[in-house]
Amino acid sequence: MFWRSAICLGLLLTIPPLIGCRQFGPNALREGRTSYNEAIRQTSDQELLLNIVRLRYHETPSMLQVNNIAVQLLRETGIDGRVNFLPSTADSYNVFTDFEFSERPTISYRPVVGQAFVEQMLRPVNEANIVLLYNAGWPVDTLFGLTVQSINGVDNAPGAPSTMNPAVEQIDGQDARFSQFHRLIRDLRLLQSSGRLSLGASRAGGLTQARIDQDGTTGSAARRVLRALRLEAKSPLFDIGQATDPGSENRTSIAVVTRSLMSTMFFLSQGVHVPDRDLEAGRVAVTRDPDGHPIPQGAETKGLFTVRHANRPPADAYAAVRHRGRWFYIDDTDLQTKTTFALLSQLFAMQAGQLKNAGPLLTLPVGGG
């Protein structure tokens, strides 16, 4: 009996170091990393969506960047053992262990402010960045529809809706010039899908060039593109550059006017559907046709970007934010809007997301338990 008690006592003495040797850090990393990653993605999407909704109401956008996340993992281990030696009964052994884990994150935020940030927001997107995004596999119709204001004079809703010309004929709720742009980018998408359109830098001089091949089954689409852009088909290669003189015409090159990140976000804000009461109260701008009738909401971004609204938190939303007592959201089944939104996020990272800001740093320790 005594030897059994001695063995039990020895086990009690060896349990604490065994527990201390067990590593819980890797398990915490496996479970925590994806959770923090997903939280950052979701809140970044919500912030970007909120700023688009703000622009719909002509409010000032505001950015708050997650600057740093530091997580302290704590473990407290307690052990209690009791051995009873009674001559008339069998020995009794009781071991009690207590494990307590706590997580104490500290999150640092930094407002995205300053002259450098404003310049990045207002500077037109460089055509070289557009080429990078194109070669990364983004659909050209979404890419051009988002970042390009005009190509060789073919306009894409510049400054919509306030600068829309009410004297221009309307086609299916859209300005006739904008419908021409939509037909153009659809044909460009056909060429991209068939491998007949390529964008890149030339070997000599590093100029940005487009190659448009007229061979194959998409020859008719290529001819429509050349006709719309008023290009001569002597060579499949055409230089691409920022338009410096809107009135000039060069039948061997493509002049583009790109949007800034701010104008891109303002353009997409026209796809935010708002309650009728906000339209009637004049809280948002209303676009009208030549006869004075309101154009349906979202006509400027139809087929590219749509944000809906609801009284309650939507059940099937990719991203949702609460603003002015309503929920504004992107439907999870709206693949085109999700594609446009993802492209905007990547464009934001390229254009302004890597700035070193001089704004005040806000650090919030979050209590664990």
C-alpha positions as CSV (number, residue, x, y, z in Angstrom):
1,M,0.0,0.0,0.0
2,F,2.8,2.3,0.9
3,W,4.5,1.8,-2.5
4,R,1.4,2.8,-4.3
5,S,1.1,6.0,-2.3
6,A,4.7,6.8,-3.1
7,I,4.2,6.3,-6.9
8,C,1.1,8.5,-6.8
9,L,3.0,11.2,-4.9
10,G,5.8,11.0,-7.5
11,L,3.3,11.4,-10.3
12,L,1.8,14.5,-8.6
13,L,5.3,16.0,-8.5
14,T,6.0,15.3,-12.2
15,I,2.7,16.6,-13.6
16,P,3.6,20.4,-13.4
17,P,6.8,20.2,-15.4
18,L,5.0,18.1,-18.0
19,I,2.3,20.6,-18.3
20,G,4.9,23.4,-18.5
21,C,6.7,21.8,-21.4
22,R,3.5,21.7,-23.5
23,Q,3.5,24.5,-26.1
24,F,0.2,26.2,-26.7
25,G,1.7,29.1,-28.9
26,P,1.6,27.2,-32.2
27,N,-2.0,26.2,-31.5
28,A,-2.9,29.8,-30.8
29,L,-1.2,30.8,-34.0
30,R,-3.2,28.3,-36.0
31,E,-6.5,29.4,-34.6
32,G,-5.8,33.1,-34.2
33,R,-4.0,34.2,-37.4
34,T,-6.9,33.4,-39.8
35,S,-9.3,35.1,-37.4
36,Y,-7.4,38.3,-37.3
37,N,-6.8,38.2,-41.0
38,E,-10.5,37.8,-41.7
39,A,-11.4,40.5,-39.3
40,I,-9.0,42.9,-41.0
41,R,-10.4,42.0,-44.4
42,Q,-14.0,42.4,-43.4
43,T,-13.5,45.8,-41.6
44,S,-11.4,47.1,-44.5
45,D,-14.2,46.2,-46.9
46,Q,-16.7,47.8,-44.6
47,E,-14.7,51.0,-44.4
48,L,-14.3,51.2,-48.1
49,L,-18.0,50.6,-48.7
50,L,-18.9,53.2,-46.0
51,N,-16.8,55.8,-47.8
52,I,-18.5,55.1,-51.1
53,V,-21.9,55.5,-49.4
54,R,-20.7,58.7,-47.8
55,L,-19.8,60.1,-51.2
56,R,-23.3,59.3,-52.5
57,Y,-24.5,61.7,-49.8
58,H,-21.8,64.2,-50.7
59,E,-20.1,63.6,-47.3
60,T,-16.4,63.7,-46.6
61,P,-14.7,60.3,-46.8
62,S,-12.4,59.3,-43.9
63,M,-9.9,56.5,-43.6
64,L,-8.6,54.8,-40.4
65,Q,-5.7,52.4,-41.0
66,V,-4.9,49.4,-38.8
67,N,-1.3,50.2,-38.1
68,N,-0.4,47.4,-35.8
69,I,-1.9,44.4,-33.8
70,A,0.1,43.0,-30.8
71,V,-1.4,40.0,-29.1
72,Q,-0.2,38.8,-25.7
73,L,-1.1,35.2,-24.9
74,L,-1.2,34.3,-21.2
75,R,-1.6,30.9,-19.6
76,E,-2.1,30.2,-15.9
77,T,-1.9,26.6,-14.6
78,G,-2.9,25.4,-11.2
79,I,-2.7,21.9,-9.7
80,D,-3.8,20.5,-6.5
81,G,-3.3,16.9,-5.2
82,R,-4.6,15.1,-2.2
83,V,-3.6,11.6,-0.9
84,N,-5.5,9.9,1.9
85,F,-3.9,7.1,4.0
86,L,-6.5,5.2,6.1
87,P,-5.6,1.8,7.6
88,S,-9.1,0.4,7.4
89,T,-9.8,1.5,3.9
90,A,-8.1,1.6,0.5
91,D,-5.9,4.6,-0.2
92,S,-7.7,7.5,-2.1
93,Y,-5.9,9.8,-4.5
94,N,-7.3,13.0,-5.9
95,V,-5.7,15.3,-8.4
96,F,-7.2,18.6,-9.5
97,T,-5.8,20.7,-12.4
98,D,-6.9,24.1,-13.5
99,F,-5.9,25.7,-16.9
100,E,-6.7,29.3,-17.7
101,F,-5.9,31.0,-21.0
102,S,-6.3,34.6,-21.8
103,E,-5.6,36.8,-24.9
104,R,-4.8,40.5,-24.6
105,P,-4.7,42.3,-28.0
106,T,-3.5,45.8,-28.4
107,I,-4.6,47.5,-31.7
108,S,-3.1,50.6,-33.1
109,Y,-5.0,52.8,-35.6
110,R,-3.6,55.7,-37.6
111,P,-5.8,58.2,-39.5
112,V,-4.9,58.4,-43.2
113,V,-4.4,62.1,-43.6
114,G,-1.9,64.6,-44.9
115,Q,-0.9,66.3,-48.2
116,A,0.7,63.1,-49.6
117,F,-2.5,61.1,-49.1
118,V,-4.6,63.9,-50.7
119,E,-2.3,64.0,-53.7
120,Q,-2.5,60.3,-54.1
121,M,-6.2,60.3,-53.9
122,L,-6.5,63.1,-56.5
123,R,-3.7,62.0,-58.9
124,P,-4.9,60.2,-62.1
125,V,-4.2,56.5,-62.1
126,N,-1.0,55.8,-64.1
127,E,-1.6,53.8,-67.3
128,A,1.4,51.6,-66.2
129,N,-0.7,50.5,-63.2
130,I,-3.6,49.8,-65.4
131,V,-1.3,47.5,-67.5
132,L,-0.1,45.8,-64.3
133,L,-3.7,45.1,-63.3
134,Y,-4.6,43.9,-66.8
135,N,-1.8,41.5,-66.9
136,A,-2.7,40.3,-63.4
137,G,-5.9,38.9,-65.0
138,W,-8.5,41.5,-64.3
139,P,-11.3,41.7,-66.9
140,V,-10.7,44.7,-69.2
141,D,-14.3,45.8,-69.2
142,T,-14.3,46.1,-65.4
143,L,-10.8,47.6,-65.3
144,F,-11.5,50.3,-67.9
145,G,-15.0,50.9,-66.7
146,L,-13.6,51.7,-63.3
147,T,-10.4,53.6,-64.0
148,V,-10.8,55.2,-67.5
149,Q,-12.7,58.4,-68.1
150,S,-12.3,58.4,-71.9
151,I,-10.4,56.6,-74.6
152,N,-9.7,58.6,-77.8
153,G,-12.7,60.8,-77.0
154,V,-15.1,57.9,-76.2
155,D,-16.4,59.1,-72.8
156,N,-17.2,57.0,-69.7
157,A,-19.6,59.1,-67.6
158,P,-17.1,61.7,-66.6
159,G,-18.0,63.3,-63.3
160,A,-21.4,61.5,-63.2
161,P,-24.0,62.6,-62.5
162,S,-23.4,66.4,-62.0
163,T,-21.6,66.9,-65.3
164,M,-23.9,64.8,-67.5
165,N,-25.1,66.9,-70.5
166,P,-29.0,66.8,-70.2
167,A,-29.2,67.7,-73.9
168,V,-27.7,64.4,-75.0
169,E,-30.0,61.7,-76.2
170,Q,-30.7,59.0,-73.6
171,I,-30.6,55.3,-74.5
172,D,-32.1,52.9,-71.9
173,G,-31.4,55.4,-69.1
174,Q,-27.9,56.0,-70.2
175,D,-26.2,58.8,-72.1
176,A,-25.6,57.8,-75.7
177,R,-21.9,58.5,-75.4
178,F,-21.7,56.2,-72.4
179,S,-23.4,53.4,-74.2
180,Q,-20.8,53.7,-76.9
181,F,-18.1,53.3,-74.2
182,H,-19.9,50.2,-72.8
183,R,-20.0,48.7,-76.3
184,L,-16.3,49.4,-76.7
185,I,-15.2,47.7,-73.5
186,R,-17.5,44.7,-74.2
187,D,-15.6,44.2,-77.5
188,L,-12.3,44.7,-75.7
189,R,-13.4,42.0,-73.3
190,L,-14.1,39.6,-76.3
191,L,-10.6,40.3,-77.6
192,Q,-9.0,39.7,-74.2
193,S,-10.9,36.4,-73.7
194,S,-9.7,35.1,-77.1
195,G,-6.1,36.3,-76.5
196,R,-6.3,38.9,-79.3
197,L,-5.6,41.9,-77.0
198,S,-2.4,42.5,-75.0
199,L,-1.1,45.4,-73.1
200,G,2.5,46.0,-72.1
201,A,5.7,48.0,-72.5
202,S,7.5,48.3,-75.8
203,R,11.0,47.0,-76.1
204,A,12.3,50.4,-77.2
205,G,11.7,53.4,-75.0
206,G,9.5,51.6,-72.5
207,L,6.3,53.1,-73.9
208,T,3.0,51.5,-73.0
209,Q,1.5,49.7,-76.0
210,A,-1.6,47.8,-77.0
211,R,-1.7,45.0,-79.5
212,I,-5.0,44.4,-81.3
213,D,-5.1,41.3,-83.6
214,Q,-7.8,41.1,-86.2
215,D,-7.3,37.4,-86.9
216,G,-9.6,34.6,-85.8
217,T,-13.3,34.6,-84.8
218,T,-13.1,38.0,-83.0
219,G,-12.0,39.9,-86.1
220,S,-15.3,41.7,-86.3
221,A,-14.9,42.8,-82.6
222,A,-11.4,44.1,-83.4
223,R,-12.7,46.1,-86.4
224,R,-15.4,47.6,-84.2
225,V,-12.8,48.7,-81.7
226,L,-10.5,50.2,-84.3
227,R,-13.5,52.1,-85.8
228,A,-14.7,53.3,-82.4
229,L,-11.2,54.6,-81.5
230,R,-10.6,56.0,-85.0
231,L,-7.4,54.0,-85.5
232,E,-5.7,52.9,-88.7
233,A,-4.9,49.2,-88.9
234,K,-1.5,49.5,-90.6
235,S,0.0,47.8,-87.6
236,P,-1.5,45.9,-84.7
237,L,0.6,47.9,-82.2
238,F,-0.6,51.2,-80.8
239,D,1.1,53.4,-78.3
240,I,-0.9,54.3,-75.2
241,G,-0.5,57.6,-73.3
242,Q,-2.3,60.2,-71.2
243,A,-4.3,62.6,-73.3
244,T,-2.7,66.1,-73.2
245,D,-4.9,67.8,-75.8
246,P,-8.5,66.5,-76.0
247,G,-9.0,68.1,-79.4
248,S,-6.0,66.4,-81.1
249,E,-6.4,63.2,-83.0
250,N,-3.7,60.6,-83.8
251,R,-4.9,57.6,-85.8
252,T,-1.9,55.5,-84.7
253,S,-2.0,55.9,-80.9
254,I,-4.5,55.6,-78.1
255,A,-5.0,58.6,-75.8
256,V,-6.6,57.8,-72.4
257,V,-7.9,60.1,-69.6
258,T,-7.8,58.1,-66.4
259,R,-9.7,58.8,-63.2
260,S,-8.2,59.6,-59.9
261,L,-8.9,57.3,-57.0
262,M,-11.3,59.9,-55.5
263,S,-13.2,60.3,-58.8
264,T,-13.3,56.5,-59.2
265,M,-15.0,56.2,-55.8
266,F,-17.4,59.1,-56.5
267,F,-18.3,57.4,-59.8
268,L,-19.0,54.1,-58.1
269,S,-21.1,56.0,-55.5
270,Q,-23.7,56.5,-58.2
271,G,-24.4,52.8,-57.9
272,V,-25.6,53.2,-54.3
273,H,-29.4,52.9,-54.2
274,V,-30.8,55.2,-51.5
275,P,-34.3,55.4,-49.9
276,D,-36.8,57.5,-51.8
277,R,-37.2,59.8,-48.9
278,D,-33.6,60.9,-49.2
279,L,-34.1,61.6,-52.9
280,E,-37.2,63.6,-52.2
281,A,-35.5,65.6,-49.4
282,G,-32.6,66.5,-51.6
283,R,-30.0,64.7,-49.5
284,V,-28.5,63.1,-52.7
285,A,-28.2,64.4,-56.3
286,V,-30.9,63.2,-58.8
287,T,-30.0,62.7,-62.4
288,R,-32.7,63.7,-64.9
289,D,-33.3,63.1,-68.6
290,P,-33.9,65.9,-71.1
291,D,-37.6,65.9,-70.3
292,G,-36.9,66.4,-66.6
293,H,-37.8,62.8,-65.6
294,P,-35.5,61.2,-63.0
295,I,-33.2,58.5,-64.4
296,P,-33.4,55.2,-62.4
297,Q,-30.9,54.9,-59.6
298,G,-27.7,53.1,-60.6
299,A,-28.1,53.7,-64.3
300,E,-24.5,55.2,-64.5
301,T,-22.9,52.0,-63.0
302,K,-25.4,49.5,-64.4
303,G,-23.7,46.1,-64.9
304,L,-20.6,47.3,-63.0
305,F,-21.5,48.2,-59.4
306,T,-24.6,48.1,-57.3
307,V,-25.2,48.7,-53.6
308,R,-28.6,48.0,-52.1
309,H,-30.2,49.2,-48.9
310,A,-32.4,47.6,-46.2
311,N,-34.0,48.4,-42.9
312,R,-32.4,45.4,-41.1
313,P,-29.0,43.7,-41.4
314,P,-29.1,41.8,-44.6
315,A,-28.9,38.0,-44.3
316,D,-26.9,37.4,-47.5
317,A,-24.4,40.2,-47.8
318,Y,-20.7,40.2,-48.8
319,A,-20.2,43.5,-47.1
320,A,-22.7,45.7,-45.2
321,V,-22.5,49.0,-43.2
322,R,-25.0,51.0,-41.3
323,H,-25.4,54.7,-42.3
324,R,-28.1,57.2,-41.6
325,G,-30.3,54.5,-40.0
326,R,-30.2,52.2,-43.0
327,W,-28.1,49.2,-44.0
328,F,-26.2,49.5,-47.2
329,Y,-24.8,46.3,-48.6
330,I,-23.3,44.3,-51.5
331,D,-25.3,41.2,-52.3
332,D,-23.1,38.1,-52.0
333,T,-24.5,36.7,-55.2
334,D,-23.7,39.9,-57.2
335,L,-20.5,38.6,-58.7
336,Q,-19.9,41.7,-61.0
337,T,-20.2,44.1,-58.1
338,K,-17.9,41.9,-55.9
339,T,-15.3,41.9,-58.8
340,T,-15.5,45.6,-59.1
341,F,-15.2,46.1,-55.4
342,A,-12.2,43.8,-55.2
343,L,-10.5,45.6,-58.0
344,L,-11.1,49.0,-56.2
345,S,-9.5,47.5,-53.1
346,Q,-6.4,46.5,-55.0
347,L,-6.3,49.8,-56.8
348,F,-6.5,51.6,-53.5
349,A,-3.6,49.6,-52.2
350,M,-1.5,50.5,-55.3
351,Q,-2.5,54.2,-55.3
352,A,-2.7,55.2,-51.7
353,G,-2.5,52.2,-49.3
354,Q,1.2,52.2,-48.7
355,L,1.6,55.8,-47.6
356,K,3.5,56.6,-44.4
357,N,1.1,58.8,-42.6
358,A,2.0,61.5,-40.1
359,G,-1.4,61.4,-38.3
360,P,-1.7,60.7,-34.6
361,L,-1.5,57.1,-33.5
362,L,-4.4,55.7,-31.5
363,T,-3.6,52.6,-29.5
364,L,-6.4,50.7,-27.8
365,P,-5.6,47.9,-25.4
366,V,-8.4,45.4,-25.4
367,G,-9.0,43.6,-22.1
368,G,-8.7,39.8,-22.3
369,G,-10.5,37.1,-20.5
